Amino acid sequence: MRLDPEWWIGNAQLIQPKRVMSGAVCIRNGRIKKIATKPPKQSHFLDIEGAYLAPGFVDLHVWGSVEQLSKRCAKSGTTSFLKSIEPKNLKDTLTSLSQFSAEVGQQSRCLGVHLEGPFLSKKKHGALPKKFLREPSTQELESWFKVQPKGIKLVTLAPEVTGAQKAIQQLSSKGVCVSLGHSAATGDEALCAKKAGATSITHVFNAMPKLHHRENSLLLAALLEDFVTMVIPDGHHVEKEALRLLYKVKGPKQIALVTDSVALSGWSIKKKGGAYFLKDGCMAGSALTMMQAVKNMVRWCDVPLHEAVAMASTVPAKLLGLKNIGTLSQGKQADMVVFDEKFRVLKTLVAGHWVFQR
């Protein structure tokens, strides 16, 4: 579709951080120029016939090649994502990081990489390869940034691993978001990590000790302290009732929906009942999309639509410190998703260009 330099999307239900409202959005040069109740007369506009118009989703945790993910994410309303990298030996980790810059997505945008490991607990490694887990060192982290100075956006580590506190400080000083996960940490260890600069929790409830009323654990710290909690709302990784608890305790501003989808990972896994598993029965990841994640929070937990959308867009963008995406606001990049009342993605827009149309 060829569009004028300035054009409108009209007759829309705009999903804002605090409400859903009828309106129209003006787009110019890939950015949101203006928001109004309706397009001006004689303007070029696309009538979306009362469908929802939301900021594009941001998935912080998804597996696969950038090219594959770029296409799949666009179909489900995800306009930005982080490519996850699993634990490997140092040589292969550096190779993965150096190769990342050469990968280009043609539809949804890859913001950078999420290293889930290798500084994780061997007691809580889950589906990640235990043999590559190790303690962090200043030298290794420096080698990461030497081959990938700008692309490392998120690192998941276990705060109880020797050297973790220093690593958190080193990563944070480089502008990397540090998340706690795959960990058997105590609540006190989690708080020390928070003071060092950790800001979030990776797939809360999963790969960490269960809630116990006589143990001050990472999970208790995740629920009670000022952490953004990433969660996989697929009904397999976390039960619906636990999702409801999370929402009641944390509220919409401290929950980031993620997929942890391994559908394109290339691993030796098998899909069963809506999730993927290793041969030994260990759950390896989800088959979720971000649109499904939003739908599940609304339908299972009675979360207002605008709050569920914020959990999939505003919260993850803010966690990464990104100010140009995450809301429908003047001056923001025109990354948007159009969907209907059945949560079917109709169109996806990245930087003012259609990258998917149903």
KEMAR-777535 format. One record per residue (C-alpha): x, y, z; residue number from 0; residue in three letters. Coordinates in steps of 0.001 Angstrom, whole numbers, m for minus. Layout:
# residues N
pt px X, py Y, pz Z, n NUM, res Ala
...
This chain:
# residues 358
pt px 0, py 0, pz 0, n 0, res Met
pt px 1471, py 3370, pz m1035, n 1, res Arg
pt px 703, py 6126, pz 1422, n 2, res Leu
pt px 1209, py 9864, pz 1458, n 3, res Asp
pt px 4024, py 11260, pz 3633, n 4, res Pro
pt px 1291, py 12300, pz 6069, n 5, res Glu
pt px m1690, py 10012, pz 6569, n 6, res Trp
pt px m4183, py 8960, pz 9206, n 7, res Trp
pt px m5584, py 5831, pz 10777, n 8, res Ile
pt px m9193, py 6658, pz 11649, n 9, res Gly
pt px m12328, py 5184, pz 13214, n 10, res Asn
pt px m10159, py 3405, pz 15761, n 11, res Ala
pt px m10407, py 2368, pz 19385, n 12, res Gln
pt px m7106, py 3754, pz 20645, n 13, res Leu
pt px m5537, py 1818, pz 23504, n 14, res Ile
pt px m3817, py 4321, pz 25779, n 15, res Gln
pt px m1990, py 3510, pz 29050, n 16, res Pro
pt px m4987, py 4603, pz 31158, n 17, res Lys
pt px m7997, py 4000, pz 28909, n 18, res Arg
pt px m9469, py 2975, pz 25565, n 19, res Val
pt px m10844, py 5876, pz 23548, n 20, res Met
pt px m12296, py 6502, pz 20104, n 21, res Ser
pt px m9943, py 8461, pz 17896, n 22, res Gly
pt px m7495, py 8747, pz 15041, n 23, res Ala
pt px m3739, py 8850, pz 14665, n 24, res Val
pt px m1747, py 10964, pz 12211, n 25, res Cys
pt px 1495, py 9435, pz 10934, n 26, res Ile
pt px 4303, py 11295, pz 9218, n 27, res Arg
pt px 7819, py 10088, pz 8383, n 28, res Asn
pt px 7398, py 6948, pz 10451, n 29, res Gly
pt px 6299, py 8704, pz 13625, n 30, res Arg
pt px 3081, py 9674, pz 15345, n 31, res Ile
pt px 2504, py 13326, pz 14510, n 32, res Lys
pt px m849, py 13831, pz 16199, n 33, res Lys
pt px m3753, py 12118, pz 17957, n 34, res Ile
pt px m7273, py 13455, pz 17455, n 35, res Ala
pt px m10903, py 12397, pz 17706, n 36, res Thr
pt px m11107, py 11984, pz 13921, n 37, res Lys
pt px m9087, py 12781, pz 10790, n 38, res Pro
pt px m9533, py 16232, pz 9252, n 39, res Pro
pt px m11725, py 16529, pz 6173, n 40, res Lys
pt px m10161, py 15593, pz 2836, n 41, res Gln
pt px m7194, py 13952, pz 4554, n 42, res Ser
pt px m5807, py 10601, pz 3438, n 43, res His
pt px m6824, py 8061, pz 6052, n 44, res Phe
pt px m7308, py 4361, pz 6571, n 45, res Leu
pt px m10669, py 3485, pz 8137, n 46, res Asp
pt px m10166, py 480, pz 10443, n 47, res Ile
pt px m13900, py 305, pz 11191, n 48, res Glu
pt px m13799, py 453, pz 14976, n 49, res Gly
pt px m10989, py m2056, pz 15478, n 50, res Ala
pt px m8476, py m1623, pz 18282, n 51, res Tyr
pt px m5272, py 286, pz 17595, n 52, res Leu
pt px m2522, py m399, pz 20134, n 53, res Ala
pt px 1194, py 267, pz 20484, n 54, res Pro
pt px 3215, py m2582, pz 19004, n 55, res Gly
pt px 4172, py m5322, pz 21439, n 56, res Phe
pt px 7735, py m5752, pz 22739, n 57, res Val
pt px 8811, py m9352, pz 23462, n 58, res Asp
pt px 11854, py m9524, pz 25731, n 59, res Leu
pt px 12232, py m13304, pz 25563, n 60, res His
pt px 11874, py m15292, pz 22338, n 61, res Val
pt px 14035, py m17863, pz 20533, n 62, res Trp
pt px 15071, py m18292, pz 16899, n 63, res Gly
pt px 16922, py m16531, pz 14118, n 64, res Ser
pt px 16283, py m12836, pz 13657, n 65, res Val
pt px 14953, py m13369, pz 10144, n 66, res Glu
pt px 12447, py m16051, pz 11227, n 67, res Gln
pt px 11371, py m14134, pz 14311, n 68, res Leu
pt px 10924, py m10921, pz 12371, n 69, res Ser
pt px 8285, py m12554, pz 10178, n 70, res Lys
pt px 6528, py m14535, pz 12931, n 71, res Arg
pt px 6414, py m11621, pz 15360, n 72, res Cys
pt px 4862, py m9299, pz 12780, n 73, res Ala
pt px 1925, py m11672, pz 12376, n 74, res Lys
pt px 1132, py m11495, pz 16096, n 75, res Ser
pt px 1479, py m7744, pz 16645, n 76, res Gly
pt px 5007, py m7800, pz 18029, n 77, res Thr
pt px 6929, py m4920, pz 16494, n 78, res Thr
pt px 10122, py m5246, pz 18581, n 79, res Ser
pt px 11859, py m8179, pz 20231, n 80, res Phe
pt px 15072, py m9400, pz 21820, n 81, res Leu
pt px 16727, py m12497, pz 20407, n 82, res Lys
pt px 17533, py m14926, pz 23235, n 83, res Ser
pt px 20898, py m16689, pz 23462, n 84, res Ile
pt px 21290, py m19807, pz 25608, n 85, res Glu
pt px 24371, py m20767, pz 27689, n 86, res Pro
pt px 27338, py m21829, pz 25556, n 87, res Lys
pt px 31068, py m22042, pz 26083, n 88, res Asn
pt px 32848, py m18698, pz 25870, n 89, res Leu
pt px 34043, py m19187, pz 22297, n 90, res Lys
pt px 30553, py m20006, pz 21008, n 91, res Asp
pt px 28991, py m17214, pz 23068, n 92, res Thr
pt px 31328, py m14703, pz 21444, n 93, res Leu
pt px 30570, py m16157, pz 18016, n 94, res Thr
pt px 26816, py m15798, pz 18612, n 95, res Ser
pt px 27267, py m12218, pz 19781, n 96, res Leu
pt px 29497, py m11278, pz 16847, n 97, res Ser
pt px 27123, py m12859, pz 14316, n 98, res Gln
pt px 24125, py m10999, pz 15693, n 99, res Phe
pt px 25036, py m7689, pz 14053, n 100, res Ser
pt px 24869, py m9335, pz 10633, n 101, res Ala
pt px 21310, py m10591, pz 11092, n 102, res Glu
pt px 18598, py m8355, pz 9694, n 103, res Val
pt px 14850, py m8569, pz 10216, n 104, res Gly
pt px 12698, py m7274, pz 7377, n 105, res Gln
pt px 9440, py m6948, pz 9332, n 106, res Gln
pt px 9448, py m6708, pz 13131, n 107, res Ser
pt px 12548, py m5099, pz 14583, n 108, res Arg
pt px 15188, py m6907, pz 16631, n 109, res Cys
pt px 16346, py m4559, pz 19374, n 110, res Leu
pt px 19288, py m6684, pz 20495, n 111, res Gly
pt px 20047, py m9842, pz 22432, n 112, res Val
pt px 18929, py m11355, pz 25713, n 113, res His
pt px 21578, py m13623, pz 27192, n 114, res Leu
pt px 19749, py m16137, pz 29391, n 115, res Glu
pt px 22883, py m17311, pz 31124, n 116, res Gly
pt px 25562, py m18558, pz 31384, n 117, res Pro
pt px 25728, py m17211, pz 34956, n 118, res Phe
pt px 22868, py m19317, pz 36312, n 119, res Leu
pt px 22275, py m21745, pz 39166, n 120, res Ser
pt px 23079, py m25365, pz 38360, n 121, res Lys
pt px 20217, py m26286, pz 40691, n 122, res Lys
pt px 17700, py m24343, pz 38580, n 123, res Lys
pt px 19003, py m24625, pz 35035, n 124, res His
pt px 15704, py m26038, pz 33724, n 125, res Gly
pt px 15921, py m26791, pz 29991, n 126, res Ala
pt px 19151, py m24798, pz 29573, n 127, res Leu
pt px 22406, py m26803, pz 29253, n 128, res Pro
pt px 23935, py m27257, pz 32688, n 129, res Lys
pt px 27434, py m28037, pz 31381, n 130, res Lys
pt px 27962, py m24471, pz 30166, n 131, res Phe
pt px 26949, py m22706, pz 33393, n 132, res Leu
pt px 29777, py m20834, pz 35085, n 133, res Arg
pt px 30684, py m17933, pz 37337, n 134, res Glu
pt px 30959, py m14468, pz 35797, n 135, res Pro
pt px 34276, py m12685, pz 35437, n 136, res Ser
pt px 35220, py m9157, pz 34491, n 137, res Thr
pt px 37323, py m10527, pz 31647, n 138, res Gln
pt px 34454, py m12493, pz 30099, n 139, res Glu
pt px 32071, py m9560, pz 30258, n 140, res Leu
pt px 34656, py m7297, pz 28671, n 141, res Glu
pt px 35047, py m9828, pz 25855, n 142, res Ser
pt px 31277, py m9750, pz 25286, n 143, res Trp
pt px 31249, py m5991, pz 24837, n 144, res Phe
pt px 34339, py m6076, pz 22651, n 145, res Lys
pt px 32517, py m8149, pz 19998, n 146, res Val
pt px 29047, py m6674, pz 20646, n 147, res Gln
pt px 29396, py m3161, pz 22120, n 148, res Pro
pt px 25768, py m2055, pz 21660, n 149, res Lys
pt px 23579, py m5118, pz 21028, n 150, res Gly
pt px 23457, py m6644, pz 24520, n 151, res Ile
pt px 20230, py m5366, pz 26059, n 152, res Lys
pt px 19240, py m7925, pz 28706, n 153, res Leu
pt px 21117, py m10512, pz 30776, n 154, res Val
pt px 19480, py m13061, pz 33057, n 155, res Thr
pt px 21681, py m14304, pz 35899, n 156, res Leu
pt px 21401, py m15932, pz 39330, n 157, res Ala
pt px 22381, py m13482, pz 42083, n 158, res Pro
pt px 23750, py m16194, pz 44398, n 159, res Glu
pt px 26463, py m17263, pz 41925, n 160, res Val
pt px 29927, py m16160, pz 43019, n 161, res Thr
pt px 30815, py m12875, pz 41347, n 162, res Gly
pt px 27230, py m12020, pz 40446, n 163, res Ala
pt px 27077, py m8733, pz 42336, n 164, res Gln
pt px 30143, py m7363, pz 40576, n 165, res Lys
pt px 28794, py m8591, pz 37232, n 166, res Ala
pt px 25472, py m6820, pz 37852, n 167, res Ile
pt px 27308, py m3567, pz 38521, n 168, res Gln
pt px 29459, py m4019, pz 35411, n 169, res Gln
pt px 26489, py m4809, pz 33176, n 170, res Leu
pt px 24351, py m2000, pz 34598, n 171, res Ser
pt px 27147, py 505, pz 34019, n 172, res Ser
pt px 26973, py m426, pz 30328, n 173, res Lys
pt px 23228, py 234, pz 30214, n 174, res Gly
pt px 22290, py m3453, pz 30169, n 175, res Val
pt px 19099, py m4503, pz 31941, n 176, res Cys
pt px 19920, py m7219, pz 34486, n 177, res Val
pt px 17207, py m9714, pz 35368, n 178, res Ser
pt px 17255, py m12404, pz 38070, n 179, res Leu
pt px 16285, py m15918, pz 37093, n 180, res Gly
pt px 17176, py m19620, pz 36976, n 181, res His
pt px 18086, py m19116, pz 40582, n 182, res Ser
pt px 17753, py m20618, pz 44055, n 183, res Ala
pt px 18532, py m17266, pz 45669, n 184, res Ala
pt px 17183, py m16109, pz 48993, n 185, res Thr
pt px 15215, py m12924, pz 49340, n 186, res Gly
pt px 18231, py m11224, pz 50887, n 187, res Asp
pt px 20411, py m12193, pz 47928, n 188, res Glu
pt px 17781, py m10789, pz 45588, n 189, res Ala
pt px 17742, py m7494, pz 47480, n 190, res Leu
pt px 21536, py m7262, pz 47313, n 191, res Cys
pt px 21269, py m7780, pz 43564, n 192, res Ala
pt px 18657, py m5032, pz 43387, n 193, res Lys
pt px 21004, py m2628, pz 45169, n 194, res Lys
pt px 23725, py m3568, pz 42676, n 195, res Ala
pt px 21451, py m2643, pz 39785, n 196, res Gly
pt px 19177, py m5597, pz 38930, n 197, res Ala
pt px 15722, py m4371, pz 37910, n 198, res Thr
pt px 13643, py m7368, pz 36857, n 199, res Ser
pt px 12791, py m11034, pz 37288, n 200, res Ile
pt px 12904, py m13518, pz 34395, n 201, res Thr
pt px 9787, py m15706, pz 33946, n 202, res His
pt px 8579, py m15288, pz 37523, n 203, res Val
pt px 7460, py m18518, pz 39244, n 204, res Phe
pt px 9537, py m20606, pz 36820, n 205, res Asn
pt px 13070, py m21914, pz 37514, n 206, res Ala
pt px 13063, py m20642, pz 41100, n 207, res Met
pt px 12049, py m22053, pz 44516, n 208, res Pro
pt px 8330, py m22353, pz 45135, n 209, res Lys
pt px 6580, py m19999, pz 47527, n 210, res Leu
pt px 6987, py m21117, pz 51152, n 211, res His
pt px 5696, py m19190, pz 54130, n 212, res His
pt px 8813, py m19897, pz 56217, n 213, res Arg
pt px 11431, py m19149, pz 53581, n 214, res Glu
pt px 12442, py m15709, pz 52347, n 215, res Asn
pt px 12984, py m16586, pz 48700, n 216, res Ser
pt px 13617, py m14959, pz 45343, n 217, res Leu
pt px 9925, py m15432, pz 44555, n 218, res Leu
pt px 8856, py m13524, pz 47670, n 219, res Leu
pt px 11263, py m10719, pz 46765, n 220, res Ala
pt px 9894, py m10701, pz 43221, n 221, res Ala
pt px 6348, py m10288, pz 44511, n 222, res Leu
pt px 7048, py m7775, pz 47263, n 223, res Leu
pt px 9915, py m5622, pz 46033, n 224, res Glu
pt px 10270, py m3069, pz 43243, n 225, res Asp
pt px 11112, py m5527, pz 40466, n 226, res Phe
pt px 9470, py m5755, pz 37058, n 227, res Val
pt px 8288, py m9350, pz 36806, n 228, res Thr
pt px 8358, py m10984, pz 33387, n 229, res Met
pt px 5748, py m13724, pz 33134, n 230, res Val
pt px 4718, py m16354, pz 30565, n 231, res Ile
pt px 888, py m16320, pz 30642, n 232, res Pro
pt px 205, py m19480, pz 28641, n 233, res Asp
pt px m1566, py m21520, pz 31330, n 234, res Gly
pt px 1235, py m24103, pz 31280, n 235, res His
pt px 4197, py m22269, pz 32747, n 236, res His
pt px 1974, py m20463, pz 35261, n 237, res Val
pt px m1540, py m21410, pz 36390, n 238, res Glu
pt px m4324, py m18902, pz 35872, n 239, res Lys
pt px m4760, py m18438, pz 39623, n 240, res Glu
pt px m1067, py m17592, pz 40018, n 241, res Ala
pt px m1411, py m15045, pz 37224, n 242, res Leu
pt px m4312, py m13489, pz 39092, n 243, res Arg
pt px m2206, py m13368, pz 42261, n 244, res Leu
pt px 655, py m11722, pz 40376, n 245, res Leu
pt px m1663, py m9075, pz 38955, n 246, res Tyr
pt px m3235, py m8320, pz 42337, n 247, res Lys
pt px 144, py m8026, pz 44068, n 248, res Val
pt px 2255, py m6288, pz 41422, n 249, res Lys
pt px m264, py m4285, pz 39393, n 250, res Gly
pt px 36, py m3463, pz 35678, n 251, res Pro
pt px 3131, py m1257, pz 35922, n 252, res Lys
pt px 5410, py m4040, pz 37191, n 253, res Gln
pt px 4407, py m6935, pz 34945, n 254, res Ile
pt px 5978, py m7518, pz 31526, n 255, res Ala
pt px 4356, py m10183, pz 29378, n 256, res Leu
pt px 6820, py m12399, pz 27496, n 257, res Val
pt px 6423, py m15477, pz 25334, n 258, res Thr
pt px 9658, py m17430, pz 25900, n 259, res Asp
pt px 8513, py m19066, pz 22683, n 260, res Ser
pt px 10805, py m21821, pz 21436, n 261, res Val
pt px 8744, py m22598, pz 18325, n 262, res Ala
pt px 11615, py m21420, pz 16098, n 263, res Leu
pt px 14498, py m22376, pz 18396, n 264, res Ser
pt px 15649, py m25397, pz 16405, n 265, res Gly
pt px 16082, py m27393, pz 19611, n 266, res Trp
pt px 15239, py m31080, pz 19924, n 267, res Ser
pt px 11853, py m30527, pz 21560, n 268, res Ile
pt px 8302, py m31769, pz 21254, n 269, res Lys
pt px 5080, py m29796, pz 21496, n 270, res Lys
pt px 2547, py m31186, pz 23952, n 271, res Lys
pt px m582, py m29475, pz 25259, n 272, res Gly
pt px 422, py m25951, pz 24246, n 273, res Gly
pt px 4046, py m25998, pz 25452, n 274, res Ala
pt px 7335, py m27529, pz 24328, n 275, res Tyr
pt px 9252, py m30199, pz 26242, n 276, res Phe
pt px 12654, py m31889, pz 26134, n 277, res Leu
pt px 12903, py m35656, pz 25777, n 278, res Lys
pt px 13305, py m36000, pz 29563, n 279, res Asp
pt px 9968, py m34223, pz 30126, n 280, res Gly
pt px 11423, py m30870, pz 31202, n 281, res Cys
pt px 9370, py m27918, pz 29962, n 282, res Met
pt px 11529, py m26047, pz 27468, n 283, res Ala
pt px 9382, py m23060, pz 26541, n 284, res Gly
pt px 6042, py m21907, pz 25199, n 285, res Ser
pt px 4157, py m21777, pz 21922, n 286, res Ala
pt px 2715, py m18411, pz 22931, n 287, res Leu
pt px 2439, py m15184, pz 20943, n 288, res Thr
pt px 2218, py m11735, pz 22512, n 289, res Met
pt px m1326, py m11294, pz 21199, n 290, res Met
pt px m2326, py m14524, pz 22941, n 291, res Gln
pt px m585, py m13321, pz 26094, n 292, res Ala
pt px m2678, py m10142, pz 26123, n 293, res Val
pt px m5851, py m12130, pz 25432, n 294, res Lys
pt px m5125, py m14569, pz 28278, n 295, res Asn
pt px m4565, py m11817, pz 30833, n 296, res Met
pt px m7855, py m10174, pz 29854, n 297, res Val
pt px m9949, py m13339, pz 29783, n 298, res Arg
pt px m8378, py m15298, pz 32629, n 299, res Trp
pt px m7548, py m12531, pz 35084, n 300, res Cys
pt px m10127, py m9830, pz 34307, n 301, res Asp
pt px m7328, py m7402, pz 33504, n 302, res Val
pt px m8632, py m4302, pz 31676, n 303, res Pro
pt px m7578, py m4359, pz 28029, n 304, res Leu
pt px m5523, py m1169, pz 28250, n 305, res His
pt px m3545, py m2578, pz 31179, n 306, res Glu
pt px m2882, py m5912, pz 29461, n 307, res Ala
pt px m1652, py m4061, pz 26371, n 308, res Val
pt px 614, py m1889, pz 28543, n 309, res Ala
pt px 2141, py m5052, pz 30026, n 310, res Met
pt px 3015, py m6137, pz 26484, n 311, res Ala
pt px 4289, py m2773, pz 25243, n 312, res Ser
pt px 4760, py 100, pz 27695, n 313, res Thr
pt px 6321, py m1899, pz 30543, n 314, res Val
pt px 8922, py m3826, pz 28501, n 315, res Pro
pt px 9881, py m701, pz 26533, n 316, res Ala
pt px 10381, py 1232, pz 29765, n 317, res Lys
pt px 12372, py m1620, pz 31298, n 318, res Leu
pt px 14851, py m1376, pz 28419, n 319, res Leu
pt px 14941, py 2402, pz 28727, n 320, res Gly
pt px 13368, py 2932, pz 25296, n 321, res Leu
pt px 11555, py 6251, pz 25036, n 322, res Lys
pt px 10578, py 6147, pz 21354, n 323, res Asn
pt px 8194, py 3157, pz 21530, n 324, res Ile
pt px 5667, py 1617, pz 23915, n 325, res Gly
pt px 2687, py 3993, pz 23764, n 326, res Thr
pt px 475, py 5783, pz 21251, n 327, res Leu
pt px 1867, py 9252, pz 21885, n 328, res Ser
pt px 2917, py 12226, pz 19813, n 329, res Gln
pt px 6507, py 11904, pz 18669, n 330, res Gly
pt px 6748, py 8156, pz 19252, n 331, res Lys
pt px 7712, py 5809, pz 16458, n 332, res Gln
pt px 4671, py 4555, pz 14558, n 333, res Ala
pt px 4876, py 932, pz 15733, n 334, res Asp
pt px 1272, py m281, pz 16047, n 335, res Met
pt px m986, py m3294, pz 15925, n 336, res Val
pt px m4605, py m3388, pz 14752, n 337, res Val
pt px m6747, py m6186, pz 16183, n 338, res Phe
pt px m10418, py m7033, pz 16609, n 339, res Asp
pt px m12644, py m8017, pz 19546, n 340, res Glu
pt px m11606, py m11667, pz 19088, n 341, res Lys
pt px m7947, py m10695, pz 19523, n 342, res Phe
pt px m7154, py m11448, pz 15890, n 343, res Arg
pt px m4278, py m9370, pz 14544, n 344, res Val
pt px m5465, py m7555, pz 11417, n 345, res Leu
pt px m2469, py m5352, pz 10632, n 346, res Lys
pt px 961, py m4580, pz 12026, n 347, res Thr
pt px 2803, py m1324, pz 11427, n 348, res Leu
pt px 6528, py m744, pz 12055, n 349, res Val
pt px 7959, py 2775, pz 11700, n 350, res Ala
pt px 4946, py 3791, pz 9626, n 351, res Gly
pt px 5119, py 852, pz 7217, n 352, res His
pt px 2753, py m2105, pz 7027, n 353, res Trp
pt px 4699, py m5303, pz 7741, n 354, res Val
pt px 1669, py m7577, pz 8081, n 355, res Phe
pt px m1930, py m7471, pz 6847, n 356, res Gln
pt px m4416, py m10238, pz 7513, n 357, res Arg
